[in-house]
Amino acid sequence: EVQLVESGGGLVQPGGSLRLSCVVSGFIFSNSWMAWVRQAPGKGLEWVANIKADGSETYYVDSVKGRFTISKDNARNSLYLQMDSLRVEDTAVYHCARHCGGSICSRAFDMWGQGTLVTVSS
Amino acid sequence: DIVMTQSPLSLPVTPGEPASISCRSSQSLLQSNGITFLHWYLQKPGQSPQLLISLGSNRASGVPDRFSGSGSGTDFTLKISRVQADDVGVYYCMQALQTPWTFGQGTKVEIK
């Protein structure tokens, strides 16, 4: 069974930092592109970042560039999101998601974690 | 950035009746290799999103055949042939042609 389990969310003051983790099981993590997608309270979905299977390439939405860093540890089956200089507008549930590996679903997110809530507030 | 626009934003439906959601992109989602990077997701109440349709028309594993996706270029449609009570939630289209990947605003489907 495929599982993605996020952790690391919480309450942090503006300007602070958090590191989110996503531990996966049930598939070959080292072969998988991965992503973080967030959802502000009562709002829609926003792609945040993704990372190539071997970690050699990363991509970010402009609003987090220079503040967030996505990484993966294939030996630990873990995806991370280091979030620095947090802003109130970063408040959201953060989901990790797996890129679909097949040619018929390229660049779709076929598996999602349940999410971890990040609240940025003073 | 590519802007994704869905309509309607709210869709009351009657069980057993068809339903349709439109998604338009601000530029063509057709890549030079012939692939159209448009995906559909459903977020049921209290749950994480789930993939419904990939690359415009490919149903994801386990998705009932009452769901279908169509369209090309900038205009796409998700259709439910006969809505069931379990289909309620928010439907999102998403483009993955170029970063930043962007979602539509979401269409909330609820039972009348």
Interface residues (C-beta under 8 A of the other chain):
Chain A: V37 G44 L45 E46 W47 N50 Y59 Y60 V61 D62 H95 C100 I104 C105 S106 R107 A108 F109 D110 W112 G113 Q114 G115
Chain B: I35 F37 H39 Y41 Q43 S48 P49 Q50 L51 S54 L55 N58 A60 S61 V90 Y92 M94 A96 T99 P100 W101 T102 F103 G104 Q105 G106
